Amino acid sequence: MSRADSEPHRRAVGLSAEAGRERGYRGRLRAVVAASAAPHGYTLALWTATAVTSSDRGAPGAAEVLAGLTGATFAFVALGAVAYGGALMTPDRSVPAGTWIWAAFHLPMAAFAALVSLLLARCCSGPLLWGLVGATTTAVYLLGVSAQYLCSAVRRIT
């Protein structure tokens, strides 16, 4: 009897299915990494953009902080409405099966957001600057990571 006849057929599976089968520390680590990828990347992008802007223009005052919050919030809501085709949002928190881990490598988006923020700091000031930093950082991150996940999508034929 050949080895292929004695062993069950193993299909290619995505990361989430493998993590579910592996119940030890490594499986838990996979779940935590997958759940943390987007918040981690957005934190890096927003922190880097605001740090670059602060180093160029100084610490923001209360009005600038609120403008940054407002810009980031409006950009998130606007892109969410585009993504879901309206106001009703049904979140899907799972990572698509077959997504490569490098799709969560957010350095390009954080660096681009920082560059955009530096350029904005050269031509704007006050609440307008900080509102634009929040909005552009959010837009750069969400649009860039979406493109990155799209490029890394893997189709497996079973």
Secondary structure, DSSP 8 states (H G I E B T S, - for coil): --HHHHS-------HHHHHHH--SHHHHHHHHHHHHHHHHHHHHHHHHHHHHHHHHH-S--HHHHHHHHHHHHHHHHHHHHHHHTSS------S--TT--GGGG--HHHHHHHHHHHHHHHHH--HHHHHHHHHHHHHHHHHHHHHHHHHHH------
